[in-house]
């Protein structure tokens, strides 16, 4: 596997020789002083260019960066609508295991881009379009203190979705039940995230998809979270549902109390009772409580 310096030199040397590329920036975990370093960190490279079409019309220009296992160009895909506006990206998995997310950005968007991401680091600037960029920081990605309305809405949506899981399990509609359990999970994780924020004075980031969350949880708390991931059986999904309900309740109560917010206890009581009644009516129900 090529080293970090070898990869950065490769991207920079190409940019130095190409007059269309006026600046190169690095973003993501490799610029984050609080992110752990490992082999699988992507190289989030942006080329700030004078024009886009000559790059987009012939994707073979990326061949210079090495042999590929796979490449994806999201903005050229038919099935998934593009999300980057005028920008264009290449997600490249190289044969040596390195991965690059390489993005072309119109040069006239330089100032907007500078304001978007405080983890940006300037690697090359031929024309001084990125003057006085401060050192990278993950402050924009740190857990934010929620307003009271967020706690209420999170609870309300969590409890409503739980009733769909129960209905799907009673009907023996496994995929319907699993899909709605999956919709509940971000709400549970958001509540755990707020708890971590309180514990740390809202000074940390839990990373993309909560990847750093485990480091801020006790072993028993983490085990309870892992118990919310179901197997492929109806009993297993019922067990995961009630594990999720229990963990959400204890976490939300703690968050609400410590922020001096109200926890909707009656909603919890009524919906939990409903879930238990539906479970008791399910064919061959063994019961969780």
C-alpha positions as CSV (number, residue, x, y, z in Angstrom):
1,X,0.0,0.0,0.0
2,X,1.3,3.4,-0.9
3,X,2.0,5.7,2.0
4,X,0.1,8.9,2.8
5,X,3.0,11.0,1.6
6,X,3.2,9.0,-1.7
7,X,-0.5,9.5,-2.3
8,X,-0.4,13.2,-1.5
9,X,2.6,13.7,-3.8
10,X,0.8,11.9,-6.6
11,X,-2.2,14.2,-6.4
12,X,-0.1,17.3,-6.0
13,X,2.4,16.6,-8.7
14,X,-0.5,16.0,-11.2
15,X,-2.1,19.3,-10.1
16,X,1.2,21.3,-10.5
17,X,1.5,20.2,-14.1
18,X,-2.1,20.8,-15.1
19,X,-2.9,24.5,-15.7
20,X,-6.6,23.8,-15.3
21,X,-6.1,23.0,-11.7
22,X,-5.5,26.2,-9.7
23,X,-5.7,24.9,-6.1
24,X,-5.8,21.6,-4.2
25,X,-7.4,21.1,-0.8
26,X,-7.7,18.1,1.6
27,X,-10.7,17.5,3.7
28,X,-12.1,14.8,6.0
29,X,-10.5,12.6,8.6
30,X,-6.9,13.1,7.4
31,X,-7.2,16.8,8.4
32,X,-9.0,16.2,11.7
33,X,-6.6,16.3,14.7
34,X,-9.1,14.3,16.8
35,X,-9.6,11.5,14.3
36,X,-7.7,8.2,14.8
37,X,-5.2,7.5,12.0
38,X,-5.4,4.1,10.1
39,X,-4.9,2.5,6.8
40,X,-8.5,2.9,5.6
41,X,-8.8,6.7,5.9
42,X,-9.9,8.1,2.5
43,X,-8.0,10.8,0.7
44,X,-10.6,13.5,0.4
45,X,-9.0,15.6,-2.3
46,X,-10.6,18.6,-4.1
47,X,-9.2,20.1,-7.3
48,X,-10.4,23.7,-7.8
49,X,-10.4,24.0,-11.6
50,X,-10.9,26.7,-14.3
51,X,-13.3,24.4,-16.3
52,X,-15.0,21.1,-15.9
53,X,-16.0,19.6,-19.2
54,X,-12.6,18.4,-20.4
55,X,-12.2,16.4,-17.2
56,X,-15.8,15.0,-17.3
57,X,-15.7,14.1,-21.0
58,X,-12.8,11.7,-20.6
59,X,-12.6,9.9,-17.2
60,X,-9.4,8.2,-18.3
61,X,-7.5,11.2,-16.9
62,X,-7.7,9.6,-13.4
63,X,-5.6,6.6,-14.7
64,X,-2.5,8.4,-13.7
65,X,-3.3,7.8,-10.0
66,X,-3.0,4.0,-10.2
67,X,-4.7,0.7,-10.9
68,X,-8.3,0.6,-9.7
69,X,-10.5,-2.0,-8.2
70,X,-13.5,0.1,-8.7
71,X,-14.5,3.7,-9.5
72,X,-17.8,5.5,-9.1
73,X,-18.8,8.8,-10.5
74,X,-22.0,9.7,-8.6
75,X,-22.9,12.8,-10.6
76,X,-22.9,10.7,-13.8
77,X,-25.2,7.9,-12.5
78,X,-28.8,7.6,-13.7
79,X,-30.3,5.7,-10.7
80,X,-29.1,8.2,-8.1
81,X,-29.8,12.0,-8.5
82,X,-26.6,14.1,-8.3
83,X,-26.3,16.2,-5.1
84,X,-23.2,18.3,-5.7
85,X,-24.6,21.0,-7.9
86,X,-21.9,22.0,-10.4
87,X,-19.2,19.8,-8.8
88,X,-18.2,16.4,-10.0
89,X,-16.7,13.6,-7.9
90,X,-14.7,10.4,-8.5
91,X,-14.8,7.7,-5.7
92,X,-11.8,5.5,-6.4
93,X,-10.7,2.3,-4.7
94,X,-7.2,1.5,-5.8
95,X,-5.7,-1.9,-6.2
96,X,-3.3,-1.3,-3.3
97,X,-6.2,-0.6,-0.9
98,X,-6.0,3.2,-0.8
99,X,-9.2,5.0,-1.5
100,X,-9.7,8.6,-2.8
101,X,-12.8,10.8,-3.0
102,X,-11.6,13.2,-5.6
103,X,-13.8,16.2,-6.3
104,X,-13.7,18.8,-9.1
105,X,-14.9,22.2,-8.0
106,X,-15.4,25.2,-10.2
107,X,-12.8,27.9,-9.3
108,X,-15.5,30.5,-8.9
109,X,-16.9,28.5,-6.0
110,X,-13.7,28.9,-4.0
111,X,-15.0,31.4,-1.4
112,X,-18.3,29.4,-0.9
113,X,-16.3,26.2,-0.4
114,X,-14.0,27.9,2.1
115,X,-17.0,28.7,4.3
116,X,-18.4,25.1,4.1
117,X,-15.9,23.0,5.9
118,X,-13.6,24.0,8.7
119,X,-11.7,20.7,8.2
120,X,-10.3,22.0,4.9
121,X,-6.5,22.2,4.5
122,X,-4.9,23.9,1.6
123,X,-2.2,21.8,-0.1
124,X,-1.6,23.9,-3.2
125,X,-2.8,27.4,-4.1
126,X,-1.3,28.7,-7.4
127,X,-3.2,32.0,-7.3
128,X,-3.9,32.8,-3.7
129,X,-7.6,32.0,-3.8
130,X,-7.5,30.5,-0.3
131,X,-5.6,33.1,1.8
132,X,-5.4,32.8,5.6
133,X,-7.2,29.5,6.0
134,X,-7.2,28.7,9.7
135,X,-6.0,25.3,11.0
136,X,-8.5,22.5,10.5
137,X,-11.0,21.9,13.3
138,X,-13.9,19.5,13.8
139,X,-16.0,22.1,15.8
140,X,-18.8,22.1,13.2
141,X,-19.2,18.4,13.6
142,X,-19.4,18.3,17.4
143,X,-22.6,17.3,19.2
144,X,-24.9,20.3,19.5
145,X,-27.1,21.1,22.5
146,X,-30.7,20.3,21.4
147,X,-33.6,22.7,22.1
148,X,-36.5,21.3,24.1
149,X,-38.6,20.9,20.9
150,X,-36.0,18.5,19.5
151,X,-36.3,16.2,22.5
152,X,-40.1,16.2,22.2
153,X,-40.1,15.6,18.5
154,X,-37.5,12.8,18.7
155,X,-39.6,11.1,21.3
156,X,-42.8,11.5,19.4
157,X,-41.4,10.1,16.2
158,X,-39.7,7.2,18.0
159,X,-42.9,6.1,19.7
160,X,-45.0,6.4,16.5
161,X,-42.5,4.3,14.5
162,X,-42.4,1.6,17.2
163,X,-46.1,1.0,16.5
164,X,-45.4,0.2,12.9
165,X,-42.8,-2.4,13.9
166,X,-45.3,-4.1,16.2
167,X,-47.9,-4.1,13.5
168,X,-45.5,-5.6,11.0
169,X,-44.5,-8.3,13.4
170,X,-48.1,-9.2,14.2
171,X,-48.8,-9.5,10.5
172,X,-45.7,-11.5,9.9
173,X,-44.4,-8.8,7.6
174,X,-40.7,-9.2,8.5
175,X,-39.3,-6.6,6.0
176,X,-41.9,-4.0,6.9
177,X,-41.1,-4.5,10.6
178,X,-37.3,-4.5,10.0
179,X,-37.5,-1.3,7.9
180,X,-39.4,0.6,10.6
181,X,-37.0,-0.6,13.3
182,X,-34.2,0.8,11.1
183,X,-36.1,4.1,11.0
184,X,-36.2,4.1,14.8
185,X,-32.4,3.6,15.1
186,X,-31.3,7.2,14.1
187,X,-33.6,8.6,16.7
188,X,-32.2,6.3,19.4
189,X,-28.6,7.2,18.3
190,X,-29.5,10.9,18.3
191,X,-30.7,10.6,21.9
192,X,-27.5,8.8,22.8
193,X,-25.5,11.4,21.0
194,X,-27.1,14.2,23.0
195,X,-26.3,12.2,26.2
196,X,-22.6,12.1,25.1
197,X,-22.8,15.8,24.4
198,X,-23.9,16.5,27.9
199,X,-21.3,14.2,29.4
200,X,-18.5,15.9,27.4
201,X,-19.7,19.5,27.6
202,X,-20.7,19.4,23.9
203,X,-17.0,19.3,23.0
204,X,-16.7,16.2,20.9
205,X,-17.7,14.7,17.5
206,X,-19.1,11.1,17.4
207,X,-18.0,10.9,13.7
208,X,-19.9,9.9,10.6
209,X,-22.6,7.3,11.3
210,X,-21.7,7.5,15.0
211,X,-18.4,5.6,14.4
212,X,-16.7,7.1,17.5
213,X,-19.7,6.6,19.8
214,X,-18.4,3.5,21.5
215,X,-15.5,5.4,23.0
216,X,-17.9,7.6,25.0
217,X,-20.1,4.8,26.3
218,X,-19.6,2.4,29.2
219,X,-19.3,-1.3,28.4
220,X,-22.8,-2.0,29.8
221,X,-24.4,0.9,27.9
222,X,-22.7,-0.3,24.7
223,X,-24.0,-3.8,25.3
224,X,-27.5,-2.5,25.6
225,X,-27.1,-0.7,22.3
226,X,-25.9,-3.8,20.6
227,X,-28.9,-5.7,21.9
228,X,-31.1,-3.5,19.7
229,X,-29.8,-5.0,16.5
230,X,-32.1,-7.9,15.6
231,X,-31.5,-11.3,14.0
232,X,-33.8,-12.6,11.3
233,X,-36.5,-14.1,13.4
234,X,-39.7,-12.7,14.7
235,X,-38.8,-13.3,18.3
236,X,-35.5,-11.7,17.7
237,X,-37.1,-8.5,16.2
238,X,-39.5,-8.3,19.1
239,X,-36.6,-8.6,21.5
240,X,-34.7,-5.9,19.6
241,X,-37.7,-3.6,19.6
242,X,-38.1,-3.8,23.4
243,X,-34.4,-3.5,23.9
244,X,-34.5,-0.3,21.9
245,X,-37.6,1.0,23.8
246,X,-35.8,0.4,27.1
247,X,-32.6,2.1,26.1
248,X,-34.4,5.0,24.5
249,X,-36.5,5.5,27.6
250,X,-33.5,5.5,30.0
251,X,-31.4,7.7,27.8
252,X,-34.2,10.2,27.0
253,X,-35.1,10.5,30.7
254,X,-31.5,11.3,31.5
255,X,-31.1,13.8,28.8
256,X,-34.4,15.6,29.6
257,X,-33.6,15.7,33.3
258,X,-30.0,17.1,32.8
259,X,-31.2,19.7,30.4
260,X,-34.2,20.6,32.5
261,X,-36.6,19.6,29.8
262,X,-39.9,17.6,30.0
263,X,-40.0,14.0,29.1
264,X,-43.3,12.8,27.7
265,X,-43.8,10.0,30.2
266,X,-47.4,9.4,29.4
267,X,-46.7,8.8,25.7
268,X,-44.0,6.3,26.7
269,X,-46.4,4.5,29.1
270,X,-49.3,4.3,26.6
271,X,-47.2,3.2,23.6
272,X,-45.2,0.7,25.6
273,X,-48.5,-0.8,26.8
274,X,-49.8,-0.9,23.2
275,X,-46.6,-2.7,22.0
276,X,-47.0,-5.3,24.7
277,X,-50.6,-5.9,23.9
278,X,-49.9,-6.4,20.2
279,X,-47.1,-8.8,21.1
280,X,-49.4,-10.8,23.3
281,X,-51.8,-11.2,20.4
282,X,-49.1,-12.3,17.9
283,X,-49.3,-16.0,16.9
284,X,-47.0,-18.2,19.1
285,X,-46.0,-15.1,21.1
286,X,-43.5,-16.0,23.9
287,X,-43.6,-12.6,25.5
288,X,-40.6,-10.4,26.4
289,X,-41.8,-8.8,29.6
